[in-house]
Amino acid sequence: MNDNKVSVALLLSDLQEVKVISNVFKKLGVIPHFYEDLKTFWHGTLERLPAICIVDVKMMSEGELVLRDHPAVIADEMPLLFYYTDATEPLLVSTHQFYHLGVLKKSPHYEGALKAILKRLNKVSALEQHYHMLTLTTKAQKDQIEKLELVIRDDRKADQYQSMVKNVCLELEKYKTESDFFKALEKVFQGVDEIEEFAFLELSFNGQKLISPLSHSAKFRSIPSLWLGQACQGNIEVFAQNMATQVSLEVMGGDLVSLLIRGNDNQVEKMIFVKAKNELFFNNFDWNMLEAYLSGFYASFKNKLMAPISLERKFASTYEALTYVDQFLFGQSGQSGESISKNKKEDMRLVDLDLGSLIASITKKGTTRFFWSRFYHDFIHKLEIQTRVDFRFFEYGAGHIGFVVKAGDQDLFFDHLKDFSNRFSYWKYFEDSEAMLTMMIKPKVTMSPMSAHAYITKVSGSQSNKVETETIHSKETRSTPTLKKEKDQSWSFLEPKNNFNV
């Protein structure tokens, strides 16, 4: 027996029996520790729990201390052996509520009984040790399995993130008919759960600063406009990229990916910053593939916007447009009723876009440059992409654009033009774009009769259509009956049809 393996505590009232029992243990190579009272036994066994505790049934309580309240006894962890005599045997009844190893009766010969108890104790200890090892092994295996499962899940997620970029690209393809690259990007990124925030920067038209567009997306993070100190000519140069990245990190925090959107000649024209929700997405999503795709996606938008306006779509001049409109009232070049009838069959409608609020904002900010040509070019191209309705147009001064559409497309085009003109980013075309963000630019969209006189009167804010009607009606009364009938039919184009005001 090794005292490193077995320790014995004795709590007995008879000192003679203590000596006899101690001698037996000493022969077995164990030196017992003797306690004279329950209090010292209590504290001693709290510090270190012995392998076996021999307790006299007479000493199970002392004042307020009761052996059954000992923490190790409550936890069924104390290896108790109760000592008794013929006189104290009735007290063994109180030991029935304890977990213990057995009882030891006073005897002149303890060696055989104690050896049997120690043998049983060693067997129990061995079983407990085996159980403990099995528990540790099971726990280690469980931990290993959980780690493997976690690795498998992470690998699956990594594969999922690798393929997710394809899904993002397919979603973007659905928005190729959008009028603006950023609007398409905004709609797709809003639906990607793993994206916490994103920002967008592009050069102003003079190339002197980087600006963020307006957005109502909950995930969009606006970056303050960055003055570059020197103009970038159609390309966000490296120093500007570094400045944008630094500011974006300060505004959005870490786990930030920078995507460089390239245009012609591989020049960086837009910058997108994406903040990932988790590190796994940040590390495993194929950002390079997305960046390459977005550059091509942007190029498709840019090619549409940079293309010259179709000569078939735009009237050569305002005079040509007004001449065309008048054909629906007077007939082609004032010729026969047959020409009038031919033109009437086309059944066209005239829609006016009043940009008066934009012109007022421009004149109010007289010292701020407005990029007229760029605005006009982008507005028409984006409208063409957005509406998908065939139209012809002409300018009437700087503040009005007239659109001629087929009667069947009138309602659809009217609604599209109203929505498009109200959402258009006019502020981008001012050199001091930040100052224009709060300006309320609300164009008006109205219907107009197919008559040059009616349109000019309407645009100029002159008399209502009633005055025009009376004038033309007076003229018609002097015409021949046959011609009057045909002109009455032509006048149906002058009567306001769905003359909505926005």
PEMOJO-V433341 format. One record per residue. N is the residue number from 0. D_FIRST is the distance of its C-alpha to the first C-alpha in Angstrom with 2 decimals. Layout:
n: (N:N)
d_first: (D_FIRST:D_FIRST)
This chain:
n: (0:1:2:3:4:5:6:7:8:9:10:11:12:13:14:15:16:17:18:19:20:21:22:23:24:25:26:27:28:29:30:31:32:33:34:35:36:37:38:39:40:41:42:43:44:45:46:47:48:49:50:51:52:53:54:55:56:57:58:59:60:61:62:63:64:65:66:67:68:69:70:71:72:73:74:75:76:77:78:79:80:81:82:83:84:85:86:87:88:89:90:91:92:93:94:95:96:97:98:99:100:101:102:103:104:105:106:107:108:109:110:111:112:113:114:115:116:117:118:119:120:121:122:123:124:125:126:127:128:129:130:131:132:133:134:135:136:137:138:139:140:141:142:143:144:145:146:147:148:149:150:151:152:153:154:155:156:157:158:159:160:161:162:163:164:165:166:167:168:169:170:171:172:173:174:175:176:177:178:179:180:181:182:183:184:185:186:187:188:189:190:191:192:193:194:195:196:197:198:199:200:201:202:203:204:205:206:207:208:209:210:211:212:213:214:215:216:217:218:219:220:221:222:223:224:225:226:227:228:229:230:231:232:233:234:235:236:237:238:239:240:241:242:243:244:245:246:247:248:249:250:251:252:253:254:255:256:257:258:259:260:261:262:263:264:265:266:267:268:269:270:271:272:273:274:275:276:277:278:279:280:281:282:283:284:285:286:287:288:289:290:291:292:293:294:295:296:297:298:299:300:301:302:303:304:305:306:307:308:309:310:311:312:313:314:315:316:317:318:319:320:321:322:323:324:325:326:327:328:329:330:331:332:333:334:335:336:337:338:339:340:341:342:343:344:345:346:347:348:349:350:351:352:353:354:355:356:357:358:359:360:361:362:363:364:365:366:367:368:369:370:371:372:373:374:375:376:377:378:379:380:381:382:383:384:385:386:387:388:389:390:391:392:393:394:395:396:397:398:399:400:401:402:403:404:405:406:407:408:409:410:411:412:413:414:415:416:417:418:419:420:421:422:423:424:425:426:427:428:429:430:431:432:433:434:435:436:437:438:439:440:441:442:443:444:445:446:447:448:449:450:451:452:453:454:455:456:457:458:459:460:461:462:463:464:465:466:467:468:469:470:471:472:473:474:475:476:477:478:479:480:481:482:483:484:485:486:487:488:489:490:491:492:493:494:495:496:497:498:499:500:501)
d_first: (0.00:3.84:6.65:8.82:7.67:7.40:10.25:11.97:15.75:17.77:21.51:22.92:26.38:25.73:24.36:23.99:21.65:19.68:19.17:18.28:15.66:14.21:14.06:12.06:9.30:9.73:9.32:5.80:5.45:6.88:10.65:12.69:15.97:18.97:22.13:25.39:27.31:27.26:28.86:26.22:23.46:25.57:25.97:22.43:21.01:23.89:22.81:19.19:17.95:14.59:12.17:13.41:16.52:17.68:21.44:24.16:26.96:29.43:28.18:28.55:31.65:33.07:36.59:36.93:33.20:31.92:28.31:29.63:31.18:27.97:27.97:24.44:25.49:28.75:27.05:24.72:21.72:20.17:17.41:19.13:18.55:21.81:22.14:25.54:27.75:30.88:32.95:31.07:30.54:33.58:31.90:29.43:32.34:31.83:28.27:29.72:30.61:27.04:24.43:21.46:18.64:20.40:21.38:20.12:23.03:23.48:22.78:22.60:19.53:16.67:13.84:14.98:15.77:12.60:10.56:13.26:13.17:9.52:10.34:13.49:12.10:10.04:13.39:15.39:13.58:14.11:17.66:18.27:17.24:19.50:22.19:21.97:22.43:25.25:26.78:26.76:28.16:30.73:31.72:32.07:34.16:36.19:36.84:37.86:40.14:41.69:42.31:43.90:45.98:47.05:48.04:49.96:51.70:52.56:53.91:55.96:57.26:58.04:60.02:61.62:62.67:64.01:66.23:67.06:69.58:71.63:71.79:72.88:75.60:76.77:77.02:79.07:81.42:82.35:83.78:86.03:88.96:87.96:90.45:87.88:84.84:82.89:83.64:82.18:79.09:78.69:78.77:76.15:73.67:73.86:72.42:69.43:66.44:64.37:67.14:66.71:69.86:72.52:75.37:78.56:80.75:84.07:86.86:89.77:93.15:94.04:90.67:90.03:87.00:84.23:84.49:82.50:84.28:84.45:81.97:80.98:77.75:74.67:72.72:75.41:74.88:78.09:77.99:80.53:83.45:82.89:85.87:85.44:87.79:89.50:90.77:88.94:91.51:90.12:86.68:83.67:83.09:79.71:80.11:80.91:77.90:75.61:77.20:76.82:73.16:72.34:74.13:72.60:69.07:69.88:71.33:68.93:65.63:63.22:62.58:66.30:68.05:71.52:73.87:77.06:79.93:82.44:86.11:88.82:88.16:84.40:84.96:82.55:84.53:81.87:78.33:75.80:72.53:69.84:66.75:63.90:61.82:58.57:57.25:56.88:60.59:61.48:59.66:60.48:64.01:66.61:68.61:70.57:71.89:72.88:74.62:76.60:77.59:78.67:80.89:82.65:82.81:84.37:86.84:88.18:88.94:90.44:92.72:94.11:94.76:96.27:98.67:102.31:103.55:105.42:109.19:109.57:107.49:109.21:112.88:114.70:115.95:116.34:119.95:118.96:116.48:119.09:121.61:119.13:118.46:122.20:122.74:121.21:123.96:126.97:126.31:125.88:128.31:130.35:131.42:132.14:130.37:128.83:126.78:125.72:124.59:122.57:120.69:120.14:118.29:115.56:114.74:113.01:111.67:111.47:108.46:108.57:105.65:106.56:104.55:106.32:103.13:101.86:105.17:105.12:101.65:102.82:105.94:104.03:101.72:104.68:102.91:100.02:100.59:100.39:99.87:102.65:102.75:98.97:98.83:101.68:100.32:96.77:98.04:100.22:97.67:94.81:97.10:98.05:94.40:93.50:96.44:96.98:100.51:103.54:105.63:108.27:108.55:110.75:110.61:113.00:112.71:109.28:108.40:108.98:107.95:109.68:108.04:109.95:108.02:108.93:109.60:106.79:104.25:105.63:103.10:100.07:101.27:102.20:98.69:97.06:99.28:98.69:94.91:94.85:97.19:95.25:91.91:93.22:91.72:94.95:93.12:91.92:95.50:96.07:95.31:93.77:91.74:89.49:92.55:93.58:90.36:91.58:95.12:96.06:97.81:98.89:101.44:103.80:104.34:107.55:109.82:113.35:116.45:117.38:120.18:120.49:122.49:120.00:117.04:118.74:119.81:116.29:114.66:117.25:116.79:120.46:122.00:120.09:120.67:123.28:125.68:125.13:125.73:128.99:130.23:129.50:130.89:134.11:134.35:133.78:136.68:139.02:137.72:139.13:137.84:136.17:134.42:133.53:131.75:129.68:128.89:127.87:125.37:124.15:123.77:120.87:118.83:119.87:118.72:115.25:112.65:109.24:110.17:106.76:106.09:102.60)
